[in-house]
Amino acid sequence: MKLKKFCNILLLFFIFVSCSYAQIPPAAEDNFENGKVAYRAGDYVKSLDFFNKAIKLGITSADAFFRRGLAYEKVGENQKALEDYSKAISIDPNLETAFNNRGSVYYRLGEFDKAITDYSRAVELNASYSLAYYNRGNAYYGKGLFDKAIQDFSRALTIDPKDADAYNNRGWALTQKQDYDSAIEDFTKALELSQDYSLAYYNRGNAFLKKGILDRAIKDLTRAIELNPEYSLAYFQRGNAYFRKNDLDRALDDYNQSAKINPAYADLYNNRGWLFFTKGNSALAMRDISKAISLNPELSKAYANRGWIHKATSECPKAIADFTKALQLDPNNSTVFSYRAACYLEMGDKDKALKDLDKSVSLDGSEANPSTLSMLAVLKEQQGDFKASSELFKRVVQLVPNDAAAYFNLGLSLGKQGRLLEAVNNFSISVKLDPNMKEAYLKRAVAYELLGETEMARKDFSKGLTLKDETRTNFTDRDPSNLNKIKETLAASKP
């Protein structure tokens, strides 16, 4: 009885299997195999045609949908690729390659969280899946989570220590964290593994550029260009390196070449415009920077640079409009607040200038620019807030301890508060640093006179009167409208 039942079950099994195979004609298998061959040959359109026929004729395995998903990816049909990878996963929930590849489609679509979820599932299924760690590192990078990206690239390298791409991408993440030395080590390792890796030369050149090692930067960027003569960004960054070396002609040649290859890169026009301004051609500078803005209306530094050119050509209302737009796009740019303050001062609006300078100083904190601090101190002094003024000048002398004018300004502020001994001490440091500072001798003489030190006052008056009149500087000039250019907005752009 049991034997008969077993035989019946076995008979039913063979009938079922026979029927199942009977449902998949040989033509389906042939189309599936032909699809694989066409894919390996790089003919993705033909491979899709074969896979479609195979699936229509009855091949519905996870592998079939996975492979058709690969082909859809190659022809740019991302949505169809997602559908096929999802179908493959529904058939085989343990197919880590389908999770990895679906994650990559999400990555290309900018859906980094979904990509990370799929990559994470792939490494859960296969802890040695180095590619999934590498891909997840790229997704974390896309979200700006550089520490997590570095961790994943490191995991990928633990599994596959000969992955040049992982070294390169980890180096780029380290560059974003301003760990340039470690980044350079990684780019160098990538180049040891792949000697013609133009992207690694480009990235290492950028890291050297960030460190200010300009000759090494130029050497690497030149090698990147040799390997890829159409590498627009390499020309652009080499142009930035030449610019920083003040080799303006070579910088201009590189910017021009970059523009020929990629005429739609806004940062290029911004930087070339600043180069023209540096060379004294405001018209060409204005043309290029306006072009940058037309290409990328969100490029805050281009508005800042154009604003500075307007200011330099005495068009402060236009400059203020550009500086205001730059601050709308980048509200924490302390330099632009300083620029706009300079224009408000030229227009006589000290209240707005004071507000902008206060904002600039608060944003920079302990790293506030000495010129900004000095101008703010002058305005505070003019308001009668001498205590605030002297505190600001104290910060200036801490930042520029060898600047005679900084001590002179502090002494003057202290003197106006009646703190005469402190004023004398600062005037004394000033003349020690610059024995020809006429104003410091004369102001110290006044302080001595008020302290009753008549002989000391007489000596300082006599000394001061023997010196020639000085050229007034931004520090010694108490007119706050004479704010100098504080920082350049120009910066080497990230790729």
C-alpha positions as CSV (number, residue, x, y, z in Angstrom):
1,M,0.0,0.0,0.0
2,K,2.8,2.4,1.0
3,L,4.8,1.4,-2.0
4,K,1.9,2.0,-4.4
5,K,1.3,5.4,-2.9
6,F,5.0,6.3,-3.3
7,C,4.9,5.1,-6.9
8,N,1.8,7.2,-7.6
9,I,3.5,10.2,-6.1
10,L,6.7,9.6,-8.1
11,L,4.6,9.1,-11.2
12,L,2.8,12.5,-10.6
13,F,6.2,14.1,-10.0
14,F,7.6,13.0,-13.3
15,I,4.3,14.0,-15.1
16,F,4.6,17.5,-13.4
17,V,8.3,17.9,-14.4
18,S,7.6,16.7,-17.9
19,C,4.8,19.1,-18.3
20,S,6.9,22.0,-16.9
21,Y,9.7,21.3,-19.3
22,A,7.2,20.9,-22.1
23,Q,6.0,24.4,-21.4
24,I,9.4,25.8,-22.3
25,P,10.1,25.1,-25.9
26,P,13.7,24.8,-27.2
27,A,13.2,28.2,-29.0
28,A,13.0,29.9,-25.6
29,E,16.2,28.3,-24.4
30,D,17.9,29.3,-27.7
31,N,16.7,32.9,-27.4
32,F,18.0,33.0,-23.8
33,E,21.4,31.8,-24.8
34,N,21.6,34.1,-27.8
35,G,20.7,37.0,-25.5
36,K,23.7,36.1,-23.3
37,V,26.0,36.0,-26.3
38,A,24.7,39.3,-27.6
39,Y,25.1,40.9,-24.2
40,R,28.7,39.7,-23.9
41,A,29.4,41.1,-27.4
42,G,28.1,44.5,-26.4
43,D,25.0,44.4,-28.6
44,Y,22.5,45.3,-25.9
45,V,19.6,46.1,-28.2
46,K,19.9,42.7,-29.8
47,S,20.3,41.0,-26.4
48,L,17.1,42.7,-25.2
49,D,15.2,41.3,-28.2
50,F,16.4,37.8,-27.5
51,F,15.6,38.1,-23.7
52,N,12.2,39.4,-24.4
53,K,11.4,36.5,-26.7
54,A,12.8,34.0,-24.3
55,I,10.6,35.4,-21.4
56,K,7.6,35.6,-23.7
57,L,8.1,31.9,-24.7
58,G,8.1,30.8,-21.0
59,I,11.5,31.4,-19.3
60,T,10.6,33.1,-16.1
61,S,13.6,32.4,-13.9
62,A,15.2,35.0,-11.6
63,D,18.3,34.8,-13.8
64,A,16.3,35.7,-16.9
65,F,14.8,38.8,-15.4
66,F,18.1,39.8,-13.9
67,R,19.9,39.5,-17.2
68,R,17.2,41.5,-19.0
69,G,17.6,44.1,-16.3
70,L,21.3,44.3,-17.1
71,A,20.5,44.9,-20.7
72,Y,17.9,47.5,-19.9
73,E,20.5,49.3,-17.8
74,K,22.9,49.4,-20.7
75,V,20.4,51.0,-23.0
76,G,19.4,53.6,-20.4
77,E,16.0,52.1,-19.6
78,N,16.4,52.5,-15.8
79,Q,12.7,52.1,-14.9
80,K,12.4,48.9,-16.8
81,A,15.7,47.7,-15.3
82,L,14.2,48.4,-11.8
83,E,11.1,46.4,-12.7
84,D,13.2,43.4,-13.8
85,Y,15.5,43.5,-10.8
86,S,12.5,43.7,-8.5
87,K,10.9,40.7,-10.4
88,A,14.1,38.7,-10.0
89,I,14.2,39.5,-6.3
90,S,10.6,38.4,-5.9
91,I,11.5,35.1,-7.5
92,D,14.7,34.7,-5.5
93,P,14.9,36.9,-2.4
94,N,18.5,35.7,-1.8
95,L,19.9,37.0,-5.2
96,E,22.4,39.5,-3.9
97,T,23.5,40.6,-7.4
98,A,19.9,41.8,-8.1
99,F,19.9,43.8,-4.9
100,N,23.3,45.3,-5.8
101,N,22.2,46.2,-9.4
102,R,18.9,47.6,-8.3
103,G,20.8,49.7,-5.8
104,S,23.0,51.0,-8.6
105,V,19.9,52.1,-10.7
106,Y,18.6,53.9,-7.7
107,Y,22.0,55.5,-7.3
108,R,22.0,56.8,-10.8
109,L,18.5,58.2,-10.3
110,G,19.7,60.1,-7.2
111,E,17.7,58.0,-4.8
112,F,20.6,57.4,-2.4
113,D,18.5,56.1,0.5
114,K,16.9,53.4,-1.6
115,A,20.3,52.5,-3.1
116,I,21.8,52.2,0.4
117,T,19.0,49.9,1.5
118,D,19.6,47.6,-1.5
119,Y,23.4,47.6,-1.1
120,S,23.0,46.8,2.6
121,R,20.8,43.8,1.8
122,A,23.4,42.6,-0.7
123,V,26.1,42.6,1.9
124,E,23.8,40.9,4.4
125,L,23.4,38.1,1.9
126,N,27.1,38.0,1.0
127,A,29.5,39.5,3.6
128,S,32.4,39.2,1.0
129,Y,30.6,41.2,-1.7
130,S,33.2,43.9,-2.1
131,L,31.4,45.6,-5.0
132,A,28.3,46.2,-2.9
133,Y,30.5,47.8,-0.2
134,Y,32.1,49.9,-2.9
135,N,28.8,50.9,-4.3
136,R,27.3,51.7,-0.9
137,G,30.3,53.9,-0.3
138,N,29.5,55.9,-3.4
139,A,25.9,56.3,-2.2
140,Y,27.0,57.5,1.2
141,Y,29.3,59.9,-0.6
142,G,26.4,61.2,-2.7
143,K,24.6,62.0,0.6
144,G,27.6,63.8,1.9
145,L,28.2,61.2,4.6
146,F,31.9,61.0,4.0
147,D,32.9,59.0,7.1
148,K,30.5,56.2,6.2
149,A,31.7,56.3,2.6
150,I,35.3,55.9,3.8
151,Q,34.3,53.0,6.0
152,D,32.7,51.2,3.1
153,F,35.5,51.8,0.7
154,S,37.9,50.5,3.4
155,R,35.7,47.3,3.7
156,A,35.8,46.8,0.0
157,L,39.6,47.1,0.0
158,T,39.9,44.6,2.9
159,I,38.1,42.1,0.6
160,D,39.8,43.2,-2.6
161,P,43.1,45.1,-1.9
162,K,43.7,45.5,-5.6
163,D,40.7,47.6,-6.3
164,A,42.1,50.9,-7.7
165,D,38.6,52.4,-7.9
166,A,38.1,52.0,-4.2
167,Y,41.4,53.7,-3.4
168,N,40.5,56.5,-5.8
169,N,37.0,57.0,-4.3
170,R,38.2,56.8,-0.8
171,G,40.8,59.4,-1.6
172,W,38.2,61.7,-3.0
173,A,36.1,61.3,0.2
174,L,39.1,62.1,2.3
175,T,39.7,65.2,0.1
176,Q,36.2,66.4,1.1
177,K,37.2,66.0,4.8
178,Q,40.3,68.1,4.0
179,D,42.6,65.1,4.9
180,Y,44.7,65.8,1.9
181,D,47.7,63.8,2.9
182,S,45.7,60.6,3.4
183,A,43.9,61.3,0.1
184,I,47.2,61.7,-1.7
185,E,48.3,58.3,-0.3
186,D,45.1,56.7,-1.7
187,F,45.4,58.3,-5.1
188,T,49.0,57.2,-5.2
189,K,48.0,53.6,-4.4
190,A,45.4,53.7,-7.1
191,L,48.0,54.8,-9.6
192,E,50.4,52.0,-8.5
193,L,47.6,49.5,-9.3
194,S,46.5,51.3,-12.5
195,Q,49.3,53.5,-14.1
196,D,47.1,55.1,-16.7
197,Y,44.3,56.0,-14.4
198,S,43.6,59.6,-15.5
199,L,40.9,60.3,-12.9
200,A,43.3,59.4,-10.1
201,Y,45.9,61.8,-11.6
202,Y,43.2,64.4,-11.7
203,N,42.1,63.8,-8.2
204,R,45.7,63.8,-6.8
205,G,46.4,67.0,-8.7
206,N,43.4,68.5,-7.0
207,A,44.6,67.4,-3.6
208,F,48.0,69.0,-4.2
209,L,46.2,72.1,-5.4
210,K,44.2,72.2,-2.1
211,K,47.5,71.9,-0.2
212,G,49.1,74.7,-2.2
213,I,51.7,72.4,-3.7
214,L,51.2,73.9,-7.1
215,D,54.0,72.4,-9.1
216,R,53.0,68.9,-8.1
217,A,49.4,69.7,-8.9
218,I,50.3,71.0,-12.4
219,K,52.4,67.8,-13.0
220,D,49.5,65.5,-12.1
221,L,46.9,67.5,-14.0
222,T,49.2,67.6,-17.0
223,R,49.5,63.8,-16.9
224,A,45.7,63.5,-16.7
225,I,45.5,65.6,-19.8
226,E,48.1,63.5,-21.6
227,L,46.0,60.4,-20.9
228,N,42.7,62.2,-21.9
229,P,43.3,65.2,-24.1
230,E,39.5,66.0,-23.8
231,Y,39.6,66.3,-20.1
232,S,38.0,69.6,-19.6
233,L,38.1,69.7,-15.8
234,A,41.8,68.9,-15.8
235,Y,42.5,71.9,-18.0
236,F,40.3,74.0,-15.7
237,Q,42.0,72.9,-12.5
238,R,45.5,73.3,-14.1
239,G,44.4,76.8,-15.0
240,N,43.5,77.4,-11.4
241,A,47.0,76.2,-10.4
242,Y,48.7,78.5,-12.9
243,F,46.4,81.3,-11.7
244,R,47.6,80.8,-8.1
245,K,51.2,80.9,-9.3
246,N,50.3,84.2,-11.0
247,D,51.1,82.7,-14.4
248,L,48.1,84.4,-15.9
249,D,48.9,83.7,-19.5
250,R,49.1,79.9,-19.0
251,A,46.1,80.0,-16.8
252,L,44.1,81.8,-19.5
253,D,45.3,79.2,-22.2
254,D,44.0,76.4,-20.0
255,Y,40.7,78.1,-19.3
256,N,40.2,78.7,-23.0
257,Q,40.9,75.1,-23.8
258,S,38.5,73.9,-21.1
259,A,35.9,76.2,-22.6
260,K,36.4,74.7,-26.1
261,I,35.8,71.2,-24.7
262,N,32.9,72.1,-22.3
263,P,31.4,75.5,-23.1
264,A,28.6,75.0,-20.5
265,Y,30.7,74.9,-17.3
266,A,29.7,77.9,-15.2
267,D,32.7,77.8,-12.8
268,L,35.1,78.1,-15.7
269,Y,33.6,81.4,-16.8
270,N,33.6,82.7,-13.2
271,N,37.3,81.9,-12.8
272,R,38.3,83.2,-16.2
273,G,36.3,86.3,-15.5
274,W,38.2,86.8,-12.3
275,L,41.5,86.3,-14.2
276,F,40.5,89.0,-16.7
277,F,39.7,91.3,-13.7
278,T,43.1,90.6,-12.3
279,K,44.7,91.5,-15.6
280,G,42.8,94.8,-15.5
281,N,40.1,94.1,-18.1
282,S,36.8,94.7,-16.3
283,A,34.8,94.5,-19.5
284,L,35.8,90.9,-20.3
285,A,35.6,90.1,-16.6
286,M,32.0,91.3,-16.5
287,R,31.2,89.4,-19.7
288,D,32.5,86.1,-18.4
289,I,31.1,86.3,-14.9
290,S,27.7,87.2,-16.3
291,K,27.9,84.2,-18.6
292,A,28.6,82.0,-15.5
293,I,25.5,83.4,-13.9
294,S,23.4,82.7,-17.0
295,L,24.6,79.1,-17.0
296,N,24.1,78.6,-13.3
297,P,21.9,81.2,-11.6
298,E,22.7,79.5,-8.2
299,L,26.4,80.2,-8.4
300,S,26.8,82.5,-5.4
301,K,30.5,83.2,-5.9
302,A,29.8,84.5,-9.4
303,Y,27.4,87.1,-8.0
304,A,30.0,88.0,-5.3
305,N,32.7,88.4,-7.9
306,R,30.5,90.5,-10.2
307,G,29.5,92.6,-7.3
308,W,33.2,93.3,-6.5
309,I,33.8,94.4,-10.1
310,H,30.8,96.8,-9.9
311,K,32.3,98.1,-6.7
312,A,35.7,98.5,-8.3
313,T,34.1,100.5,-11.1
314,S,32.2,102.8,-8.6
315,E,28.8,101.2,-9.2
316,C,27.8,100.5,-5.7
317,P,24.1,100.1,-6.2
318,K,24.7,97.4,-8.7
319,A,27.3,95.8,-6.4
320,I,24.9,95.7,-3.5
321,A,22.3,94.0,-5.7
322,D,24.8,91.3,-6.6
323,F,26.1,90.9,-3.0
324,T,22.6,90.6,-1.8
325,K,21.8,87.9,-4.3
326,A,25.0,86.1,-3.3
327,L,24.0,86.2,0.3
328,Q,20.5,84.8,-0.5
329,L,22.2,81.8,-2.0
330,D,25.0,81.5,0.6
331,P,23.8,83.3,3.8
332,N,26.9,82.3,5.8
333,N,29.5,83.9,3.5
334,S,31.2,86.3,5.9
335,T,33.3,87.8,3.1
336,V,30.3,88.9,1.1
337,F,28.9,90.7,4.1
338,S,32.2,92.6,4.3
339,Y,32.0,93.4,0.6
340,R,28.5,94.7,0.9
341,A,29.5,96.7,4.0
342,A,32.2,98.4,2.0
343,C,29.6,99.6,-0.5
344,Y,27.2,100.8,2.1
345,L,30.0,102.8,3.6
346,E,30.8,104.4,0.3
347,M,27.2,105.3,0.0
348,G,27.2,106.8,3.5
349,D,24.8,104.2,5.0
350,K,26.8,103.4,8.2
351,D,23.9,101.6,9.9
352,K,23.7,99.0,7.2
353,A,27.4,98.7,7.0
354,L,27.6,98.2,10.8
355,K,25.0,95.5,10.6
356,D,26.9,93.7,7.8
357,L,30.3,94.0,9.5
358,D,28.8,92.6,12.8
359,K,27.4,89.7,10.9
360,S,30.7,89.0,9.1
361,V,32.6,89.0,12.4
362,S,30.1,86.8,14.1
363,L,30.2,84.3,11.3
364,D,34.0,84.1,11.3
365,G,34.3,84.0,15.1
366,S,37.9,83.7,16.2
367,E,39.1,83.7,12.5
368,A,37.6,87.1,11.7
369,N,39.5,89.1,9.2
370,P,41.7,91.9,10.7
371,S,40.5,94.5,8.2
372,T,36.8,93.6,8.9
373,L,37.5,93.9,12.7
374,S,39.2,97.2,12.2
375,M,36.4,98.7,10.2
376,L,33.8,97.5,12.7
377,A,35.9,98.9,15.5
378,V,36.0,102.3,13.8
379,L,32.2,102.4,13.4
380,K,31.7,101.4,17.0
381,E,34.1,104.2,18.0
382,Q,32.2,106.7,15.9
383,Q,29.0,105.6,17.7
384,G,30.7,106.4,21.0
385,D,31.0,102.7,22.0
386,F,34.7,102.9,22.9
387,K,34.7,99.8,25.0
388,A,33.5,97.7,22.1
389,S,35.9,99.4,19.8
390,S,39.0,98.7,21.9
391,E,38.0,95.1,22.4
392,L,37.8,94.7,18.6
393,F,41.2,96.4,18.1
394,K,42.6,94.0,20.7
395,R,41.5,91.1,18.6
396,V,43.3,92.7,15.6
397,V,46.6,92.9,17.4
398,Q,46.2,89.3,18.4
399,L,45.7,88.3,14.8
400,V,48.5,90.6,13.4
401,P,51.0,91.0,16.3
402,N,53.7,92.5,14.1
403,D,51.5,95.2,12.5
404,A,52.4,98.6,13.8
405,A,49.2,100.2,12.6
406,A,47.1,97.7,14.6
407,Y,48.7,98.8,17.8
408,F,48.4,102.4,16.8
409,N,44.6,101.9,16.3
410,L,44.3,100.2,19.6
411,G,46.2,103.0,21.4
412,L,44.0,105.6,19.8
413,S,40.9,103.9,20.9
414,L,42.2,103.5,24.5
415,G,43.2,107.1,24.5
416,K,39.7,108.2,23.6
417,Q,38.5,106.4,26.7
418,G,41.0,108.1,28.9
419,R,43.0,105.0,29.4
420,L,46.2,106.9,28.8
421,L,48.9,104.5,30.2
422,E,47.5,101.7,28.1
423,A,47.4,104.0,25.1
424,V,51.1,104.9,25.6
425,N,52.0,101.3,25.8
426,N,50.4,100.5,22.5
427,F,51.8,103.6,20.8
428,S,55.2,102.4,22.1
429,I,54.8,99.0,20.5
430,S,53.7,100.7,17.3
431,V,56.9,102.9,17.0
432,K,59.1,99.9,18.0
433,L,57.6,97.9,15.1
434,D,57.7,101.0,12.7
435,P,60.2,103.7,13.9
436,N,58.9,105.9,11.0
437,M,55.3,106.0,12.1
438,K,54.9,109.8,12.6
439,E,51.3,109.6,13.9
440,A,52.2,107.2,16.7
441,Y,54.9,109.6,18.0
442,L,52.5,112.5,17.9
443,K,49.6,110.7,19.5
444,R,51.9,109.3,22.2
445,A,53.1,112.9,22.8
446,V,49.5,114.0,23.4
447,A,49.0,111.1,25.9
448,Y,52.2,112.0,27.8
449,E,51.1,115.6,27.9
450,L,47.8,114.6,29.5
451,L,49.6,112.4,32.0
452,G,51.8,115.3,33.0
453,E,54.9,113.8,31.4
454,T,56.0,117.1,29.8
455,E,59.5,116.1,28.9
456,M,58.4,112.8,27.3
457,A,55.8,114.7,25.4
458,R,58.3,117.2,24.1
459,K,60.6,114.4,22.9
460,D,57.8,112.7,21.0
461,F,56.6,115.9,19.4
462,S,60.1,116.7,18.3
463,K,60.7,113.2,16.9
464,G,57.3,113.1,15.1
465,L,57.9,116.5,13.5
466,T,61.2,115.3,12.0
467,L,59.5,112.4,10.2
468,K,57.8,112.7,6.8
469,D,54.1,112.5,6.4
470,E,53.0,108.9,6.0
471,T,50.9,107.5,3.3
472,R,47.6,106.7,5.0
473,T,46.7,103.1,5.2
474,N,43.6,101.2,5.8
475,F,44.6,100.7,9.4
476,T,45.6,104.3,10.2
477,D,42.8,105.9,8.2
478,R,39.9,106.3,10.5
479,D,37.5,106.7,7.6
480,P,35.6,103.4,7.5
481,S,34.6,103.8,3.9
482,N,38.2,102.9,2.9
483,L,37.7,99.2,3.4
484,N,40.1,97.2,1.4
485,K,39.5,94.0,-0.5
486,I,39.4,91.3,2.2
487,K,39.4,88.0,0.4
488,E,39.0,86.7,-3.1
489,T,35.9,84.7,-3.8
490,L,37.7,82.8,-6.5
491,A,38.1,79.2,-5.6
492,A,39.0,76.0,-7.5
493,S,35.7,74.3,-8.1
494,K,35.0,70.8,-7.2
495,P,34.2,68.4,-10.1
